[in-house]
Amino acid sequence: MYEYTEFDRAFLAERNAQFRAQVARRIDGSLTEDEFKPLRLMNGLYLQLHAYMLRVAIPYGTLNSAQMRQLALLAEKWDKGYGHFTTRQNIQYNWPRLTDVPDMLDALAEVGLHAIQTSGNTIRNVTADHFAGAAADELADPRPVAELIRQWSTDHPEFQFLPRKFKIAVTGSPNDRAVTRAHDIGLRMVERNGEVGFEVIVGGGLGRTPMIGQVIRPFLPRADLLPYLEAIVSVYNLLGRRDNKYKARIKITVHENGIDRVRDLVEERFTTLRRAFNGADQALLAGIEPQFAPPAFAARDTHPYDIAYQNDPVFRSWADTNLTAHRRADHAIVSISLKAHGATPGDATAGQMRLMADLAARYAYDELRISHEQNVILPHVARADLPALHAALKTAGLATANIGLISDIIACPGMDYCALATARSIPVAQEIATHFDALRLEHDIGPLKIKISGCINACGHHHVGHIGILGLDRAGVENYQITLGGDGTQDAVIGERAGPGFAAEDLLPAIERLIRAYLALREDASETFLEVYRRLGLAPFKAALYPEARDRHAA
């Protein structure tokens, strides 16, 4: 992984010292809250319902054990003993005191972490496939490119005051695990005539106007990536609307101007920028790439794994759901669920973070990843070590065998923490998870992605959930809309709204009716919820959700 240079360390030290002075001026009253707001947002500090919230960047979701231990330290020393991993591969601390934030930033800098550009109308934390560098289906590791983008975008003088926030995601696999089509720019590695380049997607995004991104370039050579990205963002910076923040995202710019006009403007700008870059970005990339070389894998006998799999049904269940194929047959990718039944999705205690750091150092070549699905990944684990790893995870409540199942729910913080939220998300996720666990239906249901947002901003990605739940305020009462058939993969599609929303007390029975309808409609146990929905459409599921309307129609 990328190691900070002396330049990086000096840059962070200067930024942190600058913010420390700004905090001091806010505390002594020299700055009003309105004057302080743009300064704190540049450093990832929000003011939420109950306290300040610090959002820390985890670039392209990659950590080592020292960094994870430092995140645990922040949780323990300056917060309430836990952190919340987000759908942007960040971590949030919900209870810091303003006076402590400069010390938190200095502690992060000690291990090469920061909170820069985790807020504001700028290019946010670059996200990537959480299996990058390990997945068997990968064309190439996208993280060196993601690091190049991070360095280019950090404090870029032209892009600090864009019309609206700007998000970039990159994947190196044909199977999109980074939701690239729901980003302002999505980059998918593709191969043409033996050369690996990028399919470039623009104009994706969720929120109040959800849109799937459009392909602006089906194949872009790797050497042209940075000038082409700069061309897109600079065109958007000039063309994007600033009169209405709800219409300021690049998805609206593309929609109002058309992809063809945007493409023409980008290509024209790219021609100029390509000459200006003059290969400097490629020299920088050449220095980055060796830092992402694969670990020195040790060949291991898989016999201990085979014995445990045959004889321990609890281990077998965990292996069947939480392991993914690694590029080496004697290794596996381990997904650690932060969704124990009844837990807050994405939360990890300081003790859990330290344990995961220790296990990464012992068994996973000192690498961890944070997924946009709010789980933690150990990307390289020898199969021989999996029984011992599983036993250690069980001691900390981290061995739940539910990755990709109904309780592996994405949920935003909702009205429990967020000042923008209009409904609760966390209790809804907890109730669904515990209910279907009690019914012992989870594994029979099979792969199913439920995503919950507590407001129209869609931080829980509900639009691309197989079942999406959106919490709204209806005359002071929480009301939950359901969307069906969404998908965040390479076949991305926005889910279809099923009908009127449900009161909080009616939501869980509605979800159960939906699931039981799916179980009755599927042709066999291998047909997933999404496959049944695509085969039959909305009608049978709508009938299950609204039996009163069905009965009235029948009468």
KOLBA-551574 format. One record per residue (C-alpha): x, y, z; residue number from 1; residue in three letters. Coordinates in Angstrom, 2 decimals. Each point is the difference from the previous one (the first is absolute). Example, Ala and Ser with C-alpha at 12.3 -4.5 7.8 and 13.67 -1.06 7.14 Angstrom:
KOLBA-551574
R         X         Y         Z    nr   rest
R     12.30     -4.50      7.80     1    ALA
R      1.37      3.44     -0.66     2    SER
//
This chain:
KOLBA-551574
R         X         Y         Z    nr   rest
R      0.00      0.00      0.00     1    MET
R      1.04      3.61     -0.46     2    TYR
R      2.54      1.35      2.49     3    GLU
R      0.04      3.73      0.67     4    TYR
R      3.02      1.98     -1.19     5    THR
R      1.61      2.88      1.85     6    GLU
R     -2.07      2.33     -2.19     7    PHE
R     -3.22     -1.74      1.07     8    ASP
R      0.92      0.21      3.67     9    ARG
R      0.92      3.69     -0.24    10    ALA
R     -3.20      0.78     -1.88    11    PHE
R     -2.16     -1.67      2.66    12    LEU
R      1.89      1.66      2.85    13    ALA
R     -0.57      3.42     -1.55    14    GLU
R     -3.70     -0.66     -0.66    15    ARG
R     -0.55     -1.28      3.54    16    ASN
R      1.81      2.95      1.56    17    ALA
R     -2.13      2.35     -2.07    18    GLN
R     -3.19     -1.67      1.19    19    PHE
R      1.17     -0.02      3.62    20    ARG
R      0.27      3.79     -0.21    21    ALA
R     -3.45      0.24     -1.56    22    GLN
R     -1.50     -2.12      2.79    23    VAL
R      1.64      2.24      2.60    24    ALA
R     -1.54      3.06     -1.67    25    ARG
R     -3.43     -1.65      0.01    26    ARG
R      0.28     -0.86      3.69    27    ILE
R      1.09      3.51      1.03    28    ASP
R     -2.80      1.54     -2.06    29    GLY
R      2.14      1.58     -2.70    30    SER
R     -1.89     -2.11     -2.55    31    LEU
R     -3.76     -0.44     -0.06    32    THR
R     -1.45     -3.42     -0.82    33    GLU
R     -0.93      1.25     -3.47    34    ASP
R      3.59      1.16     -0.57    35    GLU
R      1.41     -3.22      1.42    36    PHE
R     -2.27     -2.33     -2.00    37    LYS
R      1.87      0.05     -3.35    38    PRO
R      3.32     -0.40      1.83    39    LEU
R     -1.11     -3.03      2.00    40    ARG
R     -1.66     -1.63     -3.00    41    LEU
R      3.30      0.17     -1.89    42    MET
R      1.35     -2.21      2.78    43    ASN
R     -2.88     -2.48      0.22    44    GLY
R     -1.66      1.47      3.10    45    LEU
R     -3.81      0.16      0.03    46    TYR
R     -2.43      1.33      2.59    47    LEU
R     -2.67     -2.67      0.46    48    GLN
R     -3.06     -0.41      2.21    49    LEU
R      1.80     -0.50      3.30    50    HIS
R      3.66      0.84     -0.55    51    ALA
R      2.70      0.56     -2.53    52    TYR
R      0.77     -2.94     -2.30    53    MET
R      3.44     -0.64     -1.48    54    LEU
R      0.12     -1.92     -3.27    55    ARG
R      3.38     -1.61     -0.68    56    VAL
R      1.02     -1.02     -3.51    57    ALA
R      1.09     -3.56     -0.67    58    ILE
R      1.25      0.43     -3.57    59    PRO
R     -1.30     -2.78     -2.27    60    TYR
R     -0.90     -1.90      3.18    61    GLY
R      3.56     -1.19      0.77    62    THR
R      1.54     -0.16      3.48    63    LEU
R      2.89     -1.74      1.74    64    ASN
R     -0.06     -1.23      3.58    65    SER
R      1.73      3.10      1.41    66    ALA
R     -2.64      2.22     -1.57    67    GLN
R     -2.86     -2.14      1.30    68    MET
R      1.49      0.09      3.49    69    ARG
R      0.19      3.80     -0.23    70    GLN
R     -3.66      0.14     -0.99    71    LEU
R     -0.71     -2.05      3.13    72    ALA
R      2.03      2.47      2.06    73    LEU
R     -2.05      2.93     -1.29    74    LEU
R     -3.22     -1.81      0.87    75    ALA
R      1.19     -0.79      3.51    76    GLU
R      1.80      3.22      0.88    77    LYS
R     -2.15      2.68     -1.60    78    TRP
R     -3.37     -1.60     -0.74    79    ASP
R     -2.32     -2.53      1.68    80    LYS
R      2.01     -3.11     -0.77    81    GLY
R     -1.19     -0.77     -3.53    82    TYR
R      0.07      1.24     -3.57    83    GLY
R     -2.44     -0.28     -2.90    84    HIS
R      1.19     -1.26     -3.40    85    PHE
R     -1.92      1.60     -2.86    86    THR
R     -1.06     -0.70     -3.57    87    THR
R      2.84      2.29     -1.16    88    ARG
R      2.67     -2.26      1.56    89    GLN
R      0.49      2.63      2.71    90    ASN
R     -0.30     -0.18      3.77    91    ILE
R     -2.03      2.47      2.04    92    GLN
R      0.37      0.98      3.64    93    TYR
R     -3.29      1.35      1.29    94    ASN
R      0.94      1.50      3.37    95    TRP
R      3.31      1.93     -0.10    96    PRO
R      0.43      3.26      1.90    97    ARG
R      1.05      2.89     -2.20    98    LEU
R      3.05      0.65      2.18    99    THR
R      1.21     -3.58     -0.65   100    ASP
R     -0.34     -0.06     -3.78   101    VAL
R      3.47      1.49     -0.75   102    PRO
R      1.58     -2.71      2.19   103    ASP
R     -2.02     -2.64     -1.86   104    MET
R      1.26      1.31     -3.35   105    LEU
R      3.59     -0.04      1.23   106    ASP
R     -0.44     -3.58      1.20   107    ALA
R     -1.33     -0.97     -3.42   108    LEU
R      2.95      1.65     -1.72   109    ALA
R      2.39     -2.17      2.02   110    GLU
R     -1.21     -3.02     -1.99   111    VAL
R     -0.65      1.67     -3.36   112    GLY
R     -3.72      0.73      0.36   113    LEU
R     -1.97      3.23     -0.21   114    HIS
R     -3.49      1.51     -0.31   115    ALA
R      0.68      2.32     -2.94   116    ILE
R     -2.76      0.28     -2.61   117    GLN
R     -2.38     -2.36      1.76   118    THR
R     -2.48      2.87     -0.27   119    SER
R     -0.60      3.10     -2.07   120    GLY
R     -0.56      0.67     -3.70   121    ASN
R      3.17     -1.67     -1.08   122    THR
R      1.26     -3.41     -1.13   123    ILE
R     -0.72     -2.33      2.92   124    ARG
R      1.76     -3.17      1.14   125    ASN
R      0.71     -2.23     -3.02   126    VAL
R     -1.65     -3.39      0.51   127    THR
R      0.93     -3.36     -1.52   128    ALA
R     -0.91     -3.67     -0.13   129    ASP
R      0.57     -1.34      3.51   130    HIS
R      1.47     -3.21     -1.46   131    PHE
R      2.57      1.93     -2.06   132    ALA
R      3.31     -1.77     -0.44   133    GLY
R     -1.40     -3.32      1.17   134    ALA
R     -3.08     -0.97     -2.02   135    ALA
R      0.24     -2.89     -2.41   136    ALA
R     -2.10      1.87     -2.61   137    ASP
R      2.14      3.14     -0.05   138    GLU
R      1.74      1.35     -3.12   139    LEU
R      2.39      2.15      2.03   140    ALA
R      0.23      1.62      3.43   141    ASP
R     -1.70      3.42     -0.29   142    PRO
R      1.49      1.43      3.20   143    ARG
R      3.15      1.55     -1.55   144    PRO
R     -2.28      1.99     -2.29   145    VAL
R     -2.25      0.90      2.94   146    ALA
R      3.06      1.28      1.89   147    GLU
R      1.03      2.03     -3.05   148    LEU
R     -3.48      1.56     -0.07   149    ILE
R      0.19      0.69      3.75   150    ARG
R      3.28      1.88     -0.38   151    GLN
R     -1.21      1.94     -3.04   152    TRP
R     -3.29      1.02      1.61   153    SER
R      1.24      0.92      3.49   154    THR
R      0.01      3.78      0.31   155    ASP
R     -0.27      0.35     -3.79   156    HIS
R     -0.30      3.82     -0.25   157    PRO
R     -2.61     -0.07     -2.78   158    GLU
R     -2.29     -2.56      1.63   159    PHE
R     -0.47      1.15      3.59   160    GLN
R     -3.26      1.84     -0.71   161    PHE
R     -1.84     -2.15     -2.52   162    LEU
R     -3.75      0.48     -0.55   163    PRO
R     -0.55     -3.00      2.30   164    ARG
R      1.85     -2.92      1.60   165    LYS
R      1.67     -2.40     -2.43   166    PHE
R      0.57     -3.73      0.43   167    LYS
R      2.23     -2.39     -1.98   168    ILE
R      0.04     -3.81      0.21   169    ALA
R      2.31     -2.47     -1.74   170    VAL
R     -0.05     -3.76     -0.49   171    THR
R      2.39     -2.40     -1.69   172    GLY
R     -2.55     -2.78     -0.43   173    SER
R     -2.74     -0.61     -2.58   174    PRO
R     -2.22     -0.80      3.01   175    ASN
R     -0.61      3.45      1.43   176    ASP
R      0.28      0.01      3.80   177    ARG
R      0.59      3.78      0.22   178    ALA
R     -3.41      1.26     -1.26   179    VAL
R      1.81      1.97     -2.71   180    THR
R     -3.18      0.81     -1.92   181    ARG
R     -1.40      1.94      2.96   182    ALA
R      2.97      2.39      0.22   183    HIS
R      0.76      3.35     -1.60   184    ASP
R      2.84     -1.80     -1.77   185    ILE
R      0.25     -3.79     -0.07   186    GLY
R      3.07     -1.76     -1.36   187    LEU
R     -0.16     -3.66     -1.02   188    ARG
R      3.14     -1.73     -1.23   189    MET
R     -0.61     -1.68     -3.35   190    VAL
R      2.21     -1.77     -2.49   191    GLU
R      0.25      0.74     -3.74   192    ARG
R      2.43     -1.76     -2.33   193    ASN
R      2.09     -1.14      2.95   194    GLY
R      0.21      3.50      1.52   195    GLU
R     -1.61      0.84      3.34   196    VAL
R     -1.70      3.38      0.12   197    GLY
R     -3.15      1.58      1.44   198    PHE
R     -3.64      0.25     -0.83   199    GLU
R     -0.83      3.51      1.21   200    VAL
R     -3.50      0.62      1.38   201    ILE
R     -1.37      3.44      0.94   202    VAL
R     -3.15      1.39      1.53   203    GLY
R     -0.96     -2.71      2.44   204    GLY
R     -1.37      0.78      3.43   205    GLY
R     -2.78     -0.74      2.44   206    LEU
R     -1.67      2.51      2.33   207    GLY
R     -3.25      1.75     -0.87   208    ARG
R      0.58     -0.46     -3.77   209    THR
R      1.53     -3.48     -0.43   210    PRO
R      1.72     -0.66     -3.31   211    MET
R      2.18     -2.74     -1.45   212    ILE
R      3.17      1.35     -1.57   213    GLY
R      0.57      0.01     -3.75   214    GLN
R      3.10     -1.13     -1.88   215    VAL
R      1.93      3.00     -1.28   216    ILE
R      2.99     -2.05     -1.21   217    ARG
R     -0.27     -3.79     -0.54   218    PRO
R      3.79     -0.35      0.04   219    PHE
R      2.56      2.43      1.36   220    LEU
R      3.69     -0.99      0.09   221    PRO
R      1.46      0.03      3.50   222    ARG
R      2.56      2.62     -1.03   223    ALA
R     -2.82      2.46     -0.77   224    ASP
R     -1.95     -0.44      3.20   225    LEU
R      1.02      3.03      2.05   226    LEU
R     -0.28      2.63     -2.76   227    PRO
R     -3.36     -1.48     -0.98   228    TYR
R     -1.27      0.17      3.58   229    LEU
R      1.18      3.59      0.25   230    GLU
R     -1.80      0.77     -3.25   231    ALA
R     -3.27     -1.41      1.38   232    ILE
R      0.21      1.84      3.31   233    VAL
R      1.07      3.32     -1.59   234    SER
R     -2.88     -0.16     -2.50   235    VAL
R     -2.42     -0.74      2.84   236    TYR
R      1.49      2.85      2.07   237    ASN
R     -0.93      2.45     -2.76   238    LEU
R     -3.23     -1.61     -1.23   239    LEU
R     -1.53     -1.19      3.28   240    GLY
R     -2.77      1.99      1.59   241    ARG
R      0.58      2.14      3.08   242    ARG
R     -3.47      1.54      0.25   243    ASP
R     -1.58     -3.04      1.67   244    ASN
R      1.98     -2.49      2.09   245    LYS
R     -2.55     -2.71     -0.76   246    TYR
R      0.82      0.32     -3.70   247    LYS
R      3.74      0.52      0.35   248    ALA
R      1.33     -3.57     -0.26   249    ARG
R      1.60     -1.09     -3.26   250    ILE
R     -2.86     -2.44     -0.58   251    LYS
R     -2.29      3.01     -0.54   252    ILE
R      2.63      1.66     -2.21   253    THR
R      0.13     -3.09     -2.20   254    VAL
R     -3.78     -0.34      0.00   255    HIS
R     -0.64      3.64     -0.95   256    GLU
R      2.76      0.29     -2.61   257    ASN
R      0.00     -3.55     -1.34   258    GLY
R      2.85     -2.47      0.06   259    ILE
R      1.07      0.88     -3.55   260    ASP
R      0.54      3.69      0.73   261    ARG
R      1.80     -0.77      3.25   262    VAL
R      2.19     -2.52     -1.83   263    ARG
R      0.91      2.56     -2.69   264    ASP
R      0.99      2.60      2.61   265    LEU
R      2.02     -2.56      1.97   266    VAL
R      1.83     -1.26     -3.08   267    GLU
R      0.87      3.56     -1.01   268    GLU
R      1.34      0.79      3.45   269    ARG
R      1.81     -3.34      0.17   270    PHE
R      1.98      0.79     -3.16   271    THR
R      1.51      3.04      1.70   272    THR
R      0.57     -1.65      3.38   273    LEU
R      1.64     -3.07     -1.47   274    ARG
R      2.82      2.18     -1.31   275    ARG
R      0.23      1.92      3.27   276    ALA
R      0.41     -3.15      2.11   277    PHE
R      2.83     -1.12     -2.29   278    ASN
R      0.41     -3.35      1.77   279    GLY
R      0.62      1.42      3.49   280    ALA
R     -2.93     -2.02      1.36   281    ASP
R      1.44     -3.21     -1.44   282    GLN
R      3.31      0.63      1.72   283    ALA
R     -1.88      0.45      3.26   284    LEU
R     -2.02     -3.17     -0.60   285    LEU
R      3.21     -1.94     -0.69   286    ALA
R      1.16      0.91      3.50   287    GLY
R     -3.31     -0.99      1.57   288    ILE
R     -0.51     -3.39     -1.65   289    GLU
R      2.85     -1.92      1.73   290    PRO
R     -1.55      0.84      3.39   291    GLN
R     -3.04     -2.08     -0.95   292    PHE
R      1.93     -3.11     -0.95   293    ALA
R     -1.66     -3.22      1.23   294    PRO
R      1.23     -1.41      3.32   295    PRO
R      2.66     -2.70     -0.01   296    ALA
R     -2.55     -2.81      0.19   297    PHE
R      1.08     -3.18      1.75   298    ALA
R     -1.36     -3.25     -1.42   299    ALA
R     -2.02     -1.79      2.66   300    ARG
R     -1.68     -3.38      0.33   301    ASP
R     -3.80      0.40      0.08   302    THR
R     -0.47     -3.14      2.12   303    HIS
R     -0.89      1.87      3.27   304    PRO
R     -2.72      1.87     -1.89   305    TYR
R     -1.37     -3.18     -1.57   306    ASP
R     -0.21     -1.76      3.37   307    ILE
R     -1.78      2.94      1.66   308    ALA
R     -2.39      0.37     -2.91   309    TYR
R     -0.98     -3.67      0.15   310    GLN
R     -0.37     -0.25      3.77   311    ASN
R     -1.16      3.41      1.30   312    ASP
R     -3.43      1.12     -1.31   313    PRO
R      0.37      3.49      1.52   314    VAL
R      3.31      0.51     -1.78   315    PHE
R     -1.46     -1.45     -3.20   316    ARG
R     -2.92      2.45      0.07   317    SER
R      2.39      2.91      0.51   318    TRP
R      2.30     -1.21     -2.79   319    ALA
R     -2.90     -0.41     -2.41   320    ASP
R     -1.23      3.58      0.50   321    THR
R      3.02      2.10      1.03   322    ASN
R      2.78     -1.30     -2.28   323    LEU
R      0.66      1.07     -3.61   324    THR
R      2.29     -1.59     -2.57   325    ALA
R      3.56      1.31      0.10   326    HIS
R      2.31      0.05     -3.01   327    ARG
R      1.96     -2.72      1.81   328    ARG
R     -1.82     -3.26      0.66   329    ALA
R      1.71     -0.44      3.39   330    ASP
R     -1.20      3.41      1.22   331    HIS
R     -3.39      1.63      0.50   332    ALA
R     -1.49      3.47      0.37   333    ILE
R     -1.71      0.33      3.40   334    VAL
R     -2.91      2.37      0.55   335    SER
R     -0.44      0.84      3.68   336    ILE
R     -3.62      0.88      0.67   337    SER
R     -0.70      3.14      2.03   338    LEU
R     -3.67     -1.01     -0.10   339    LYS
R     -0.48     -2.40      2.90   340    ALA
R     -3.75     -0.43      0.44   341    HIS
R     -1.30      2.98      1.94   342    GLY
R      3.23      2.00     -0.33   343    ALA
R      0.30      3.44     -1.60   344    THR
R      1.14     -0.59     -3.60   345    PRO
R      3.54      1.23     -0.51   346    GLY
R      0.86      0.64      3.66   347    ASP
R      3.17     -1.47      1.48   348    ALA
R      1.27      0.40      3.53   349    THR
R      3.59      0.90      0.79   350    ALA
R      0.54     -3.56      1.23   351    GLY
R     -1.35     -1.46     -3.23   352    GLN
R      2.19      2.31     -2.07   353    MET
R      3.08     -1.06      1.95   354    ARG
R     -0.84     -3.66     -0.43   355    LEU
R     -0.46      0.42     -3.75   356    MET
R      3.34      1.83     -0.13   357    ALA
R      1.70     -2.84      1.88   358    ASP
R     -1.56     -2.62     -2.28   359    LEU
R      1.05      1.93     -3.10   360    ALA
R      3.58      0.14      1.25   361    ALA
R     -0.01     -3.70      0.92   362    ARG
R     -1.94     -1.57     -2.85   363    TYR
R     -0.58      2.52     -2.83   364    ALA
R      3.37      1.46     -0.97   365    TYR
R     -0.85      3.16      1.98   366    ASP
R     -2.83      1.12     -2.30   367    GLU
R     -3.62      0.94      0.69   368    LEU
R     -2.68      1.52     -2.20   369    ARG
R     -3.21      1.84      0.80   370    ILE
R     -2.89     -0.79     -2.33   371    SER
R     -2.69      2.45     -1.10   372    HIS
R     -2.37     -2.60      1.49   373    GLU
R      1.32      0.93      3.46   374    GLN
R      2.00     -3.15      0.67   375    ASN
R      3.73     -0.66      0.47   376    VAL
R      2.00     -2.17     -2.39   377    ILE
R      3.17     -2.03      0.53   378    LEU
R      1.01     -0.32     -3.67   379    PRO
R      2.72     -2.67      0.26   380    HIS
R     -0.39     -2.86      2.49   381    VAL
R      1.52     -3.46     -0.44   382    ALA
R     -2.76     -2.62      0.14   383    ARG
R      2.09     -1.89      2.55   384    ALA
R     -0.46      2.93      2.42   385    ASP
R     -3.75      0.41     -0.43   386    LEU
R     -1.07     -2.27      2.91   387    PRO
R      2.21      1.94      2.44   388    ALA
R     -1.15      3.31     -1.43   389    LEU
R     -3.65     -0.99      0.32   390    HIS
R      0.50     -1.06      3.63   391    ALA
R      1.58      3.38      0.81   392    ALA
R     -2.80      1.92     -1.71   393    LEU
R     -2.61     -1.88      2.03   394    LYS
R      1.46      1.32      3.25   395    THR
R     -0.83      3.57     -1.06   396    ALA
R     -3.39     -0.52     -1.62   397    GLY
R      1.50      0.36     -3.48   398    LEU
R     -0.74     -3.44     -1.44   399    ALA
R     -3.60      0.51     -1.12   400    THR
R     -0.56     -2.10     -3.13   401    ALA
R     -2.20      2.40     -1.92   402    ASN
R      1.96      1.75     -2.75   403    ILE
R     -2.38      0.72     -2.87   404    GLY
R     -3.05     -1.25      1.93   405    LEU
R     -3.07      1.84      1.26   406    ILE
R      1.65      1.21      3.23   407    SER
R      3.07      1.37     -1.81   408    ASP
R     -1.83      3.30     -0.30   409    ILE
R      1.48      3.32     -1.11   410    ILE
R     -1.44      2.75      2.20   411    ALA
R      0.85      3.66      0.43   412    CYS
R      0.13      1.44      3.56   413    PRO
R     -3.48      1.46     -0.50   414    GLY
R     -1.75      2.17      2.54   415    MET
R      1.99     -1.50      2.88   416    ASP
R      2.97      2.17     -1.04   417    TYR
R     -0.46      1.90     -3.27   418    CYS
R     -1.33      3.56     -0.11   419    ALA
R     -1.39     -0.55     -3.50   420    LEU
R     -1.89     -3.22      0.73   421    ALA
R     -3.79     -0.09      0.06   422    THR
R     -0.41     -3.53      1.37   423    ALA
R      1.91     -2.68      1.87   424    ARG
R      2.06     -2.60     -1.87   425    SER
R      1.94     -1.89      2.66   426    ILE
R     -2.99     -1.39      1.98   427    PRO
R     -1.63     -1.12     -3.27   428    VAL
R      3.12     -1.92     -1.03   429    ALA
R      0.31     -1.56      3.46   430    GLN
R     -3.64     -1.08      0.04   431    GLU
R      0.16     -1.61     -3.46   432    ILE
R      3.22     -1.84      0.83   433    ALA
R     -1.18     -1.42      3.32   434    THR
R     -3.46     -0.89     -1.35   435    HIS
R      1.19     -2.18     -2.87   436    PHE
R      2.73     -1.51      2.16   437    ASP
R     -2.70     -1.05      2.50   438    ALA
R     -2.04     -1.50     -2.85   439    LEU
R      3.09     -1.98     -1.11   440    ARG
R     -0.71      1.08     -3.58   441    LEU
R      3.16      1.96     -0.80   442    GLU
R      2.00     -2.71     -1.76   443    HIS
R     -3.07     -1.39     -1.74   444    ASP
R     -0.72      3.46     -1.45   445    ILE
R      3.51      0.16     -1.43   446    GLY
R      1.72      3.01     -1.57   447    PRO
R     -1.99      3.17      0.62   448    LEU
R      1.17      3.59      0.36   449    LYS
R     -2.11      2.28      2.17   450    ILE
R      1.10      3.64      0.15   451    LYS
R     -1.55      2.64      2.27   452    ILE
R      0.22      3.81     -0.14   453    SER
R     -1.42      2.34      2.61   454    GLY
R     -0.56      2.85     -2.45   455    CYS
R     -0.14      0.86     -3.68   456    ILE
R      3.79      0.50     -0.17   457    ASN
R      0.29     -3.81     -0.28   458    ALA
R      3.23     -0.57      1.95   459    CYS
R     -1.26     -3.56      0.54   460    GLY
R     -0.12     -0.60     -3.79   461    HIS
R     -3.64     -1.12      0.23   462    HIS
R     -0.59      0.68     -3.70   463    HIS
R      2.29     -2.88     -0.99   464    VAL
R     -1.17     -2.47      2.65   465    GLY
R     -1.82     -3.15     -1.05   466    HIS
R     -2.33      1.31      2.68   467    ILE
R      0.48      3.70      0.69   468    GLY
R     -1.52      1.78      2.98   469    ILE
R     -0.25      3.80      0.15   470    LEU
R     -1.06      1.65      3.25   471    GLY
R     -1.93      3.27     -0.31   472    LEU
R     -1.87      2.40      2.24   473    ASP
R     -3.74      0.13     -0.70   474    ARG
R     -1.56      2.73      2.16   475    ALA
R      2.33     -0.81      2.88   476    GLY
R     -0.38     -3.78     -0.32   477    VAL
R      2.65     -2.36     -1.37   478    GLU
R     -1.06     -1.63     -3.25   479    ASN
R      1.96     -2.54     -2.01   480    TYR
R     -0.12     -0.43     -3.78   481    GLN
R      1.09     -3.29     -1.57   482    ILE
R      1.75     -0.33     -3.35   483    THR
R      0.64     -3.34     -1.70   484    LEU
R      2.39     -1.37     -2.59   485    GLY
R      2.89      2.42      0.42   486    GLY
R      3.52     -1.17     -0.80   487    ASP
R      3.39      1.63      0.58   488    GLY
R      2.13     -2.36     -2.10   489    THR
R      1.14      0.21     -3.63   490    GLN
R     -3.70     -0.49     -0.84   491    ASP
R     -0.96      3.00      2.11   492    ALA
R     -3.62      1.11      0.08   493    VAL
R     -2.06      2.27      2.24   494    ILE
R     -2.63     -1.85      2.01   495    GLY
R     -3.70      0.49     -0.72   496    GLU
R     -2.20      1.58      2.65   497    ARG
R     -2.56     -2.59      1.10   498    ALA
R     -2.73      2.38      1.17   499    GLY
R     -1.03      2.01      3.07   500    PRO
R      2.29      0.03      3.01   501    GLY
R     -0.45     -1.89      3.26   502    PHE
R     -0.19      1.23      3.57   503    ALA
R      2.93     -1.15      2.14   504    ALA
R     -2.08     -2.67      1.76   505    GLU
R     -1.27     -1.38     -3.33   506    ASP
R      3.35     -0.19     -1.78   507    LEU
R      1.31     -3.32      1.36   508    LEU
R     -3.25     -1.91     -0.75   509    PRO
R      0.14      1.44     -3.53   510    ALA
R      3.59     -1.21     -0.46   511    ILE
R     -0.98     -3.45      1.26   512    GLU
R     -2.90     -0.17     -2.47   513    ARG
R      2.42      0.96     -2.74   514    LEU
R      2.50     -2.71      0.96   515    ILE
R     -2.63     -2.71      0.34   516    ARG
R     -1.36      0.94     -3.42   517    ALA
R      3.50     -0.42     -1.45   518    TYR
R      0.42     -3.42      1.64   519    LEU
R     -3.32     -1.12     -1.51   520    ALA
R      0.79      1.42     -3.46   521    LEU
R      3.53     -1.26     -0.56   522    ARG
R      0.41     -3.03     -2.24   523    GLU
R      2.59     -1.62      2.27   524    ASP
R      2.31      0.89      2.88   525    ALA
R      2.70      1.24     -2.36   526    SER
R     -2.14      2.81     -1.48   527    GLU
R      0.79      3.23      1.85   528    THR
R     -2.41      2.76      0.95   529    PHE
R      1.39      2.26     -2.73   530    LEU
R     -0.30     -2.74     -2.63   531    GLU
R     -3.64     -0.63      0.92   532    VAL
R     -0.74      3.72     -0.10   533    TYR
R      1.57      0.31     -3.46   534    ARG
R     -1.96     -3.02     -1.22   535    ARG
R     -3.41      1.00      1.35   536    LEU
R      0.15      3.76      0.46   537    GLY
R     -1.58      2.16      2.68   538    LEU
R     -3.60     -1.26     -0.07   539    ALA
R      0.17     -3.12      2.25   540    PRO
R      2.16      1.77      2.56   541    PHE
R     -2.27      3.04      0.03   542    LYS
R     -2.95     -2.32      0.64   543    ALA
R      1.85     -1.46      2.99   544    ALA
R      0.87      3.43      1.38   545    LEU
R     -3.51      1.40     -0.34   546    TYR
R     -2.43     -2.88      0.61   547    PRO
R     -2.86      2.40      0.75   548    GLU
R      0.22      1.48     -3.50   549    ALA
R      0.20     -3.50     -1.49   550    ARG
R     -3.07     -1.11      1.93   551    ASP
R     -1.98      3.10     -1.01   552    ARG
R      0.90     -0.59     -3.64   553    HIS
R     -1.07     -3.66      0.25   554    ALA
R     -3.33      1.00      1.55   555    ALA
//
